C-alpha cells in the first residue's frame, strides 16, 4: 500500500518520520501486519446503531410510563 506523495522531493540529509498507519481495525491488523492473534480491540462488539435501536416487540404500552395505571 502506497501512502501519499511527499510535498517535495526527498533529498540527501532530509529528515522524516515513517509511520505504519494502523487504523485500529481487526481486518487491517490481520491483512497488513499479519498480527490478528495479538489484536487487543473488540472487533465483534455491536456498534452504536445496534445499541440505540428499539427493542424487538417494543410497541404500545412500553412507553416508559408506569406499568401500574
HTML snippet that shows the backbone in 3Dmol.js (N, CA, C, O; Angstrom):
<script src="https://3Dmol.org/build/3Dmol-min.js"></script>
<div id="view" style="width:600px;height:400px;position:relative"></div>
<script>
const pdb = `
ATOM      1  N   UNK A   1       0.839  -1.183   0.000  1.00  0.00           N
ATOM      2  CA  UNK A   1       0.000   0.000   0.000  1.00  0.00           C
ATOM      3  C   UNK A   1       0.879   1.238   0.000  1.00  0.00           C
ATOM      4  O   UNK A   1       1.720   1.411   0.882  1.00  0.00           O
ATOM      5  N   UNK A   2       0.689   2.066  -0.952  1.00  0.00           N
ATOM      6  CA  UNK A   2       1.461   3.298  -1.034  1.00  0.00           C
ATOM      7  C   UNK A   2       0.700   4.421  -0.346  1.00  0.00           C
ATOM      8  O   UNK A   2      -0.523   4.518  -0.445  1.00  0.00           O
ATOM      9  N   UNK A   3       1.440   5.257   0.344  1.00  0.00           N
ATOM     10  CA  UNK A   3       0.830   6.400   1.010  1.00  0.00           C
ATOM     11  C   UNK A   3       0.849   7.616   0.107  1.00  0.00           C
ATOM     12  O   UNK A   3       1.158   7.506  -1.079  1.00  0.00           O
ATOM     13  N   UNK A   4       0.525   8.768   0.654  1.00  0.00           N
ATOM     14  CA  UNK A   4       0.529   9.995  -0.143  1.00  0.00           C
ATOM     15  C   UNK A   4       1.958  10.368  -0.545  1.00  0.00           C
ATOM     16  O   UNK A   4       2.917  10.021   0.144  1.00  0.00           O
ATOM     17  N   UNK A   5       2.084  11.059  -1.638  1.00  0.00           N
ATOM     18  CA  UNK A   5       3.396  11.505  -2.113  1.00  0.00           C
ATOM     19  C   UNK A   5       3.926  12.596  -1.190  1.00  0.00           C
ATOM     20  O   UNK A   5       3.144  13.351  -0.613  1.00  0.00           O
ATOM     21  N   UNK A   6       5.243  12.686  -1.044  1.00  0.00           N
ATOM     22  CA  UNK A   6       5.790  13.768  -0.212  1.00  0.00           C
ATOM     23  C   UNK A   6       5.516  15.124  -0.854  1.00  0.00           C
ATOM     24  O   UNK A   6       5.391  15.209  -2.076  1.00  0.00           O
ATOM     25  N   UNK A   7       5.420  16.184  -0.054  1.00  0.00           N
ATOM     26  CA  UNK A   7       5.108  17.509  -0.608  1.00  0.00           C
ATOM     27  C   UNK A   7       6.196  18.037  -1.541  1.00  0.00           C
ATOM     28  O   UNK A   7       5.920  18.873  -2.401  1.00  0.00           O
ATOM     29  N   UNK A   8       7.428  17.556  -1.379  1.00  0.00           N
ATOM     30  CA  UNK A   8       8.539  17.930  -2.270  1.00  0.00           C
ATOM     31  C   UNK A   8       9.470  16.723  -2.366  1.00  0.00           C
ATOM     32  O   UNK A   8       9.379  15.826  -1.527  1.00  0.00           O
ATOM     33  N   UNK A   9      10.355  16.668  -3.349  1.00  0.00           N
ATOM     34  CA  UNK A   9      11.266  15.525  -3.474  1.00  0.00           C
ATOM     35  C   UNK A   9      12.155  15.380  -2.231  1.00  0.00           C
ATOM     36  O   UNK A   9      12.578  16.377  -1.647  1.00  0.00           O
ATOM     37  N   UNK A  10      12.430  14.151  -1.839  1.00  0.00           N
ATOM     38  CA  UNK A  10      13.297  13.881  -0.690  1.00  0.00           C
ATOM     39  C   UNK A  10      14.746  13.971  -1.163  1.00  0.00           C
ATOM     40  O   UNK A  10      15.122  13.363  -2.165  1.00  0.00           O
ATOM     41  N   UNK A  11      15.557  14.741  -0.427  1.00  0.00           N
ATOM     42  CA  UNK A  11      16.958  14.944  -0.792  1.00  0.00           C
ATOM     43  C   UNK A  11      17.860  14.361   0.291  1.00  0.00           C
ATOM     44  O   UNK A  11      17.423  14.207   1.432  1.00  0.00           O
ATOM     45  N   UNK A  12      19.088  14.039  -0.035  1.00  0.00           N
ATOM     46  CA  UNK A  12      20.020  13.542   0.983  1.00  0.00           C
ATOM     47  C   UNK A  12      20.123  14.522   2.150  1.00  0.00           C
ATOM     48  O   UNK A  12      20.277  15.727   1.952  1.00  0.00           O
ATOM     49  N   UNK A  13      20.038  13.993   3.353  1.00  0.00           N
ATOM     50  CA  UNK A  13      20.114  14.824   4.547  1.00  0.00           C
ATOM     51  C   UNK A  13      18.762  15.251   5.088  1.00  0.00           C
ATOM     52  O   UNK A  13      18.684  15.763   6.205  1.00  0.00           O
ATOM     53  N   UNK A  14      17.688  15.051   4.321  1.00  0.00           N
ATOM     54  CA  UNK A  14      16.341  15.386   4.802  1.00  0.00           C
ATOM     55  C   UNK A  14      15.942  14.420   5.914  1.00  0.00           C
ATOM     56  O   UNK A  14      16.274  13.236   5.864  1.00  0.00           O
ATOM     57  N   UNK A  15      15.243  14.922   6.899  1.00  0.00           N
ATOM     58  CA  UNK A  15      14.709  14.089   7.973  1.00  0.00           C
ATOM     59  C   UNK A  15      13.216  13.885   7.788  1.00  0.00           C
ATOM     60  O   UNK A  15      12.511  14.796   7.353  1.00  0.00           O
ATOM     61  N   UNK A  16      12.733  12.703   8.113  1.00  0.00           N
ATOM     62  CA  UNK A  16      11.304  12.425   8.032  1.00  0.00           C
ATOM     63  C   UNK A  16      10.958  11.265   8.933  1.00  0.00           C
ATOM     64  O   UNK A  16      11.840  10.530   9.378  1.00  0.00           O
ATOM     65  N   UNK A  17       9.693  11.100   9.202  1.00  0.00           N
ATOM     66  CA  UNK A  17       9.195  10.020  10.049  1.00  0.00           C
ATOM     67  C   UNK A  17       8.311   9.107   9.212  1.00  0.00           C
ATOM     68  O   UNK A  17       7.459   9.571   8.455  1.00  0.00           O
ATOM     69  N   UNK A  18       8.524   7.808   9.358  1.00  0.00           N
ATOM     70  CA  UNK A  18       7.709   6.826   8.659  1.00  0.00           C
ATOM     71  C   UNK A  18       6.799   6.169   9.692  1.00  0.00           C
ATOM     72  O   UNK A  18       7.267   5.696  10.728  1.00  0.00           O
ATOM     73  N   UNK A  19       5.493   6.141   9.406  1.00  0.00           N
ATOM     74  CA  UNK A  19       4.514   5.557  10.313  1.00  0.00           C
ATOM     75  C   UNK A  19       3.790   4.423   9.600  1.00  0.00           C
ATOM     76  O   UNK A  19       3.433   4.553   8.429  1.00  0.00           O
ATOM     77  N   UNK A  20       3.570   3.312  10.300  1.00  0.00           N
ATOM     78  CA  UNK A  20       2.944   2.136   9.685  1.00  0.00           C
ATOM     79  C   UNK A  20       1.508   2.402   9.264  1.00  0.00           C
ATOM     80  O   UNK A  20       1.072   1.863   8.247  1.00  0.00           O
ATOM     81  N   UNK A  21       0.772   3.190   9.985  1.00  0.00           N
ATOM     82  CA  UNK A  21      -0.589   3.535   9.580  1.00  0.00           C
ATOM     83  C   UNK A  21      -1.641   2.558  10.053  1.00  0.00           C
ATOM     84  O   UNK A  21      -2.388   2.022   9.234  1.00  0.00           O
ATOM     85  N   UNK A  22      -1.724   2.315  11.323  1.00  0.00           N
ATOM     86  CA  UNK A  22      -2.747   1.427  11.887  1.00  0.00           C
ATOM     87  C   UNK A  22      -4.061   2.184  12.022  1.00  0.00           C
ATOM     88  O   UNK A  22      -4.102   3.254  12.630  1.00  0.00           O
ATOM     89  N   UNK A  23      -5.135   1.636  11.462  1.00  0.00           N
ATOM     90  CA  UNK A  23      -6.443   2.277  11.587  1.00  0.00           C
ATOM     91  C   UNK A  23      -7.302   1.620  12.663  1.00  0.00           C
ATOM     92  O   UNK A  23      -8.498   1.896  12.756  1.00  0.00           O
ATOM     93  N   UNK A  24      -6.705   0.758  13.470  1.00  0.00           N
ATOM     94  CA  UNK A  24      -7.337   0.126  14.642  1.00  0.00           C
ATOM     95  C   UNK A  24      -8.474  -0.840  14.277  1.00  0.00           C
ATOM     96  O   UNK A  24      -9.356  -1.085  15.099  1.00  0.00           O
ATOM     97  N   UNK A  25      -8.463  -1.396  13.045  1.00  0.00           N
ATOM     98  CA  UNK A  25      -9.482  -2.367  12.662  1.00  0.00           C
ATOM     99  C   UNK A  25      -8.887  -3.767  12.647  1.00  0.00           C
ATOM    100  O   UNK A  25      -7.718  -3.945  12.303  1.00  0.00           O
ATOM    101  N   UNK A  26      -9.681  -4.751  13.015  1.00  0.00           N
ATOM    102  CA  UNK A  26      -9.239  -6.139  13.068  1.00  0.00           C
ATOM    103  C   UNK A  26      -8.778  -6.626  11.690  1.00  0.00           C
ATOM    104  O   UNK A  26      -7.764  -7.315  11.584  1.00  0.00           O
ATOM    105  N   UNK A  27      -9.516  -6.273  10.646  1.00  0.00           N
ATOM    106  CA  UNK A  27      -9.160  -6.715   9.291  1.00  0.00           C
ATOM    107  C   UNK A  27      -7.785  -6.184   8.884  1.00  0.00           C
ATOM    108  O   UNK A  27      -6.991  -6.919   8.297  1.00  0.00           O
ATOM    109  N   UNK A  28      -7.499  -4.932   9.185  1.00  0.00           N
ATOM    110  CA  UNK A  28      -6.209  -4.347   8.834  1.00  0.00           C
ATOM    111  C   UNK A  28      -5.092  -4.999   9.628  1.00  0.00           C
ATOM    112  O   UNK A  28      -4.009  -5.242   9.094  1.00  0.00           O
ATOM    113  N   UNK A  29      -5.342  -5.283  10.885  1.00  0.00           N
ATOM    114  CA  UNK A  29      -4.336  -5.902  11.736  1.00  0.00           C
ATOM    115  C   UNK A  29      -3.910  -7.257  11.154  1.00  0.00           C
ATOM    116  O   UNK A  29      -2.727  -7.595  11.164  1.00  0.00           O
ATOM    117  N   UNK A  30      -4.869  -8.018  10.653  1.00  0.00           N
ATOM    118  CA  UNK A  30      -4.547  -9.315  10.078  1.00  0.00           C
ATOM    119  C   UNK A  30      -3.950  -9.215   8.687  1.00  0.00           C
ATOM    120  O   UNK A  30      -2.962  -9.884   8.385  1.00  0.00           O
ATOM    121  N   UNK A  31      -4.546  -8.377   7.827  1.00  0.00           N
ATOM    122  CA  UNK A  31      -4.129  -8.303   6.427  1.00  0.00           C
ATOM    123  C   UNK A  31      -2.801  -7.563   6.257  1.00  0.00           C
ATOM    124  O   UNK A  31      -1.914  -8.039   5.548  1.00  0.00           O
ATOM    125  N   UNK A  32      -2.662  -6.413   6.898  1.00  0.00           N
ATOM    126  CA  UNK A  32      -1.487  -5.569   6.674  1.00  0.00           C
ATOM    127  C   UNK A  32      -0.299  -5.979   7.535  1.00  0.00           C
ATOM    128  O   UNK A  32       0.846  -5.930   7.087  1.00  0.00           O
ATOM    129  N   UNK A  33      -0.577  -6.387   8.784  1.00  0.00           N
ATOM    130  CA  UNK A  33       0.502  -6.666   9.718  1.00  0.00           C
ATOM    131  C   UNK A  33       0.624  -8.142  10.083  1.00  0.00           C
ATOM    132  O   UNK A  33       1.552  -8.513  10.801  1.00  0.00           O
ATOM    133  N   UNK A  34      -0.288  -8.997   9.607  1.00  0.00           N
ATOM    134  CA  UNK A  34      -0.306 -10.426   9.938  1.00  0.00           C
ATOM    135  C   UNK A  34      -0.215 -10.621  11.454  1.00  0.00           C
ATOM    136  O   UNK A  34       0.569 -11.435  11.942  1.00  0.00           O
ATOM    137  N   UNK A  35      -1.026  -9.864  12.185  1.00  0.00           N
ATOM    138  CA  UNK A  35      -0.936  -9.864  13.645  1.00  0.00           C
ATOM    139  C   UNK A  35      -2.305  -9.941  14.306  1.00  0.00           C
ATOM    140  O   UNK A  35      -2.484  -9.393  15.394  1.00  0.00           O
ATOM    141  N   UNK A  36      -3.284 -10.606  13.681  1.00  0.00           N
ATOM    142  CA  UNK A  36      -4.615 -10.658  14.273  1.00  0.00           C
ATOM    143  C   UNK A  36      -4.644 -11.415  15.596  1.00  0.00           C
ATOM    144  O   UNK A  36      -5.528 -11.176  16.418  1.00  0.00           O
ATOM    145  N   UNK A  37      -3.702 -12.316  15.816  1.00  0.00           N
ATOM    146  CA  UNK A  37      -3.663 -13.064  17.068  1.00  0.00           C
ATOM    147  C   UNK A  37      -3.432 -12.125  18.255  1.00  0.00           C
ATOM    148  O   UNK A  37      -3.939 -12.381  19.347  1.00  0.00           O
ATOM    149  N   UNK A  38      -2.682 -11.054  18.058  1.00  0.00           N
ATOM    150  CA  UNK A  38      -2.373 -10.112  19.139  1.00  0.00           C
ATOM    151  C   UNK A  38      -3.248  -8.864  19.136  1.00  0.00           C
ATOM    152  O   UNK A  38      -2.981  -7.931  19.893  1.00  0.00           O
ATOM    153  N   UNK A  39      -4.280  -8.825  18.310  1.00  0.00           N
ATOM    154  CA  UNK A  39      -5.183  -7.678  18.263  1.00  0.00           C
ATOM    155  C   UNK A  39      -5.839  -7.507  19.628  1.00  0.00           C
ATOM    156  O   UNK A  39      -6.379  -8.465  20.181  1.00  0.00           O
ATOM    157  N   UNK A  40      -5.795  -6.299  20.172  1.00  0.00           N
ATOM    158  CA  UNK A  40      -6.309  -6.078  21.521  1.00  0.00           C
ATOM    159  C   UNK A  40      -7.555  -5.207  21.541  1.00  0.00           C
ATOM    160  O   UNK A  40      -7.871  -4.601  22.564  1.00  0.00           O
ATOM    161  N   UNK A  41      -8.257  -5.140  20.434  1.00  0.00           N
ATOM    162  CA  UNK A  41      -9.502  -4.385  20.385  1.00  0.00           C
ATOM    163  C   UNK A  41     -10.691  -5.304  20.601  1.00  0.00           C
ATOM    164  O   UNK A  41     -10.534  -6.432  21.069  1.00  0.00           O
ATOM    165  N   UNK A  42     -11.857  -4.832  20.266  1.00  0.00           N
ATOM    166  CA  UNK A  42     -13.092  -5.587  20.417  1.00  0.00           C
ATOM    167  C   UNK A  42     -13.809  -5.623  19.069  1.00  0.00           C
ATOM    168  O   UNK A  42     -14.763  -4.873  18.861  1.00  0.00           O
ATOM    169  N   UNK A  43     -13.361  -6.490  18.142  1.00  0.00           N
ATOM    170  CA  UNK A  43     -13.897  -6.448  16.787  1.00  0.00           C
ATOM    171  C   UNK A  43     -15.333  -6.937  16.651  1.00  0.00           C
ATOM    172  O   UNK A  43     -15.978  -6.655  15.641  1.00  0.00           O
ATOM    173  N   UNK A  44     -15.841  -7.649  17.623  1.00  0.00           N
ATOM    174  CA  UNK A  44     -17.174  -8.233  17.479  1.00  0.00           C
ATOM    175  C   UNK A  44     -18.221  -7.576  18.381  1.00  0.00           C
ATOM    176  O   UNK A  44     -19.308  -8.120  18.575  1.00  0.00           O
ATOM    177  N   UNK A  45     -17.889  -6.407  18.929  1.00  0.00           N
ATOM    178  CA  UNK A  45     -18.858  -5.664  19.741  1.00  0.00           C
ATOM    179  C   UNK A  45     -19.856  -4.983  18.806  1.00  0.00           C
ATOM    180  O   UNK A  45     -19.469  -4.489  17.747  1.00  0.00           O
ATOM    181  N   UNK A  46     -21.125  -4.952  19.182  1.00  0.00           N
ATOM    182  CA  UNK A  46     -22.096  -4.254  18.328  1.00  0.00           C
ATOM    183  C   UNK A  46     -21.825  -2.755  18.327  1.00  0.00           C
ATOM    184  O   UNK A  46     -21.353  -2.197  19.317  1.00  0.00           O
ATOM    185  N   UNK A  47     -22.121  -2.127  17.226  1.00  0.00           N
ATOM    186  CA  UNK A  47     -21.899  -0.691  17.096  1.00  0.00           C
ATOM    187  C   UNK A  47     -23.021   0.118  17.718  1.00  0.00           C
ATOM    188  O   UNK A  47     -23.963  -0.444  18.275  1.00  0.00           O
ATOM    189  N   UNK A  48     -22.922   1.438  17.624  1.00  0.00           N
ATOM    190  CA  UNK A  48     -23.923   2.329  18.215  1.00  0.00           C
ATOM    191  C   UNK A  48     -25.305   2.123  17.627  1.00  0.00           C
ATOM    192  O   UNK A  48     -26.300   2.260  18.339  1.00  0.00           O
ATOM    193  N   UNK A  49     -25.393   1.796  16.340  1.00  0.00           N
ATOM    194  CA  UNK A  49     -26.701   1.604  15.732  1.00  0.00           C
ATOM    195  C   UNK A  49     -27.440   0.435  16.379  1.00  0.00           C
ATOM    196  O   UNK A  49     -28.666   0.471  16.490  1.00  0.00           O
ATOM    197  N   UNK A  50     -26.732  -0.580  16.799  1.00  0.00           N
ATOM    198  CA  UNK A  50     -27.350  -1.717  17.486  1.00  0.00           C
ATOM    199  C   UNK A  50     -27.787  -1.321  18.896  1.00  0.00           C
ATOM    200  O   UNK A  50     -28.863  -1.704  19.355  1.00  0.00           O
ATOM    201  N   UNK A  51     -26.952  -0.562  19.564  1.00  0.00           N
ATOM    202  CA  UNK A  51     -27.207  -0.203  20.958  1.00  0.00           C
ATOM    203  C   UNK A  51     -28.419   0.707  21.104  1.00  0.00           C
ATOM    204  O   UNK A  51     -29.169   0.559  22.069  1.00  0.00           O
ATOM    205  N   UNK A  52     -28.638   1.639  20.187  1.00  0.00           N
ATOM    206  CA  UNK A  52     -29.707   2.621  20.335  1.00  0.00           C
ATOM    207  C   UNK A  52     -30.988   2.269  19.585  1.00  0.00           C
ATOM    208  O   UNK A  52     -31.933   3.058  19.585  1.00  0.00           O
ATOM    209  N   UNK A  53     -31.039   1.110  18.953  1.00  0.00           N
ATOM    210  CA  UNK A  53     -32.266   0.752  18.236  1.00  0.00           C
ATOM    211  C   UNK A  53     -33.355   0.326  19.220  1.00  0.00           C
ATOM    212  O   UNK A  53     -33.072   0.036  20.382  1.00  0.00           O
ATOM    213  N   UNK A  54     -34.590   0.291  18.751  1.00  0.00           N
ATOM    214  CA  UNK A  54     -35.707  -0.109  19.592  1.00  0.00           C
ATOM    215  C   UNK A  54     -35.646  -1.601  19.865  1.00  0.00           C
ATOM    216  O   UNK A  54     -35.234  -2.382  19.007  1.00  0.00           O
ATOM    217  N   UNK A  55     -36.052  -1.986  21.043  1.00  0.00           N
ATOM    218  CA  UNK A  55     -36.070  -3.400  21.396  1.00  0.00           C
ATOM    219  C   UNK A  55     -37.157  -4.114  20.593  1.00  0.00           C
ATOM    220  O   UNK A  55     -38.212  -3.536  20.332  1.00  0.00           O
ATOM    221  N   UNK A  56     -36.909  -5.373  20.196  1.00  0.00           N
ATOM    222  CA  UNK A  56     -37.941  -6.119  19.469  1.00  0.00           C
ATOM    223  C   UNK A  56     -39.218  -6.227  20.303  1.00  0.00           C
ATOM    224  O   UNK A  56     -39.158  -6.521  21.496  1.00  0.00           O
ATOM    225  N   UNK A  57     -40.334  -5.998  19.697  1.00  0.00           N
ATOM    226  CA  UNK A  57     -41.614  -6.084  20.402  1.00  0.00           C
ATOM    227  C   UNK A  57     -41.946  -4.858  21.223  1.00  0.00           C
ATOM    228  O   UNK A  57     -42.913  -4.871  21.985  1.00  0.00           O
ATOM    229  N   UNK A  58     -41.168  -3.803  21.085  1.00  0.00           N
ATOM    230  CA  UNK A  58     -41.462  -2.599  21.864  1.00  0.00           C
ATOM    231  C   UNK A  58     -42.539  -1.811  21.130  1.00  0.00           C
ATOM    232  O   UNK A  58     -42.251  -0.974  20.274  1.00  0.00           O
ATOM    233  N   UNK A  59     -43.729  -2.087  21.470  1.00  0.00           N
ATOM    234  CA  UNK A  59     -44.853  -1.440  20.814  1.00  0.00           C
ATOM    235  C   UNK A  59     -45.653  -0.649  21.822  1.00  0.00           C
ATOM    236  O   UNK A  59     -45.092  -0.130  22.786  1.00  0.00           O
ATOM    237  N   UNK A  60     -46.952  -0.546  21.619  1.00  0.00           N
ATOM    238  CA  UNK A  60     -47.818   0.177  22.543  1.00  0.00           C
ATOM    239  C   UNK A  60     -47.718  -0.395  23.961  1.00  0.00           C
ATOM    240  O   UNK A  60     -47.634  -1.607  24.159  1.00  0.00           O
ATOM    241  N   UNK A  61     -47.729   0.485  24.909  1.00  0.00           N
ATOM    242  CA  UNK A  61     -47.649   0.062  26.305  1.00  0.00           C
ATOM    243  C   UNK A  61     -46.245   0.119  26.866  1.00  0.00           C
ATOM    244  O   UNK A  61     -46.074   0.145  28.085  1.00  0.00           O
ATOM    245  N   UNK A  62     -45.257   0.138  26.030  1.00  0.00           N
ATOM    246  CA  UNK A  62     -43.873   0.229  26.503  1.00  0.00           C
ATOM    247  C   UNK A  62     -43.340   1.622  26.175  1.00  0.00           C
ATOM    248  O   UNK A  62     -42.420   1.787  25.374  1.00  0.00           O
ATOM    249  N   UNK A  63     -43.942   2.606  26.815  1.00  0.00           N
ATOM    250  CA  UNK A  63     -43.586   3.992  26.540  1.00  0.00           C
ATOM    251  C   UNK A  63     -42.745   4.622  27.652  1.00  0.00           C
ATOM    252  O   UNK A  63     -42.505   5.829  27.633  1.00  0.00           O
ATOM    253  N   UNK A  64     -42.295   3.812  28.625  1.00  0.00           N
ATOM    254  CA  UNK A  64     -41.520   4.347  29.735  1.00  0.00           C
ATOM    255  C   UNK A  64     -42.369   4.809  30.895  1.00  0.00           C
ATOM    256  O   UNK A  64     -41.842   5.224  31.927  1.00  0.00           O
ATOM    257  N   UNK A  65     -43.676   4.743  30.738  1.00  0.00           N
ATOM    258  CA  UNK A  65     -44.570   5.153  31.825  1.00  0.00           C
ATOM    259  C   UNK A  65     -44.744   4.041  32.858  1.00  0.00           C
ATOM    260  O   UNK A  65     -44.132   2.978  32.753  1.00  0.00           O
ATOM    261  N   UNK A  66     -45.568   4.297  33.830  1.00  0.00           N
ATOM    262  CA  UNK A  66     -45.830   3.349  34.894  1.00  0.00           C
ATOM    263  C   UNK A  66     -46.558   2.122  34.364  1.00  0.00           C
ATOM    264  O   UNK A  66     -47.434   2.242  33.509  1.00  0.00           O
ATOM    265  N   UNK A  67     -46.201   0.945  34.866  1.00  0.00           N
ATOM    266  CA  UNK A  67     -46.881  -0.285  34.500  1.00  0.00           C
ATOM    267  C   UNK A  67     -48.132  -0.483  35.366  1.00  0.00           C
ATOM    268  O   UNK A  67     -48.948  -1.362  35.089  1.00  0.00           O
ATOM    269  N   UNK A  68     -48.278   0.333  36.410  1.00  0.00           N
ATOM    270  CA  UNK A  68     -49.421   0.218  37.336  1.00  0.00           C
ATOM    271  C   UNK A  68     -50.321   1.424  37.153  1.00  0.00           C
ATOM    272  O   UNK A  68     -50.183   2.403  37.886  1.00  0.00           O
ATOM    273  N   UNK A  69     -51.235   1.384  36.201  1.00  0.00           N
ATOM    274  CA  UNK A  69     -52.112   2.532  35.921  1.00  0.00           C
ATOM    275  C   UNK A  69     -53.473   2.298  36.506  1.00  0.00           C
ATOM    276  O   UNK A  69     -54.354   3.148  36.379  1.00  0.00           O
TER     277      UNK A  69
END
`;
const viewer = $3Dmol.createViewer("view");
viewer.addModel(pdb, "pdb");
viewer.setStyle({}, {cartoon: {color: "spectrum"}});
viewer.zoomTo();
viewer.render();
</script>
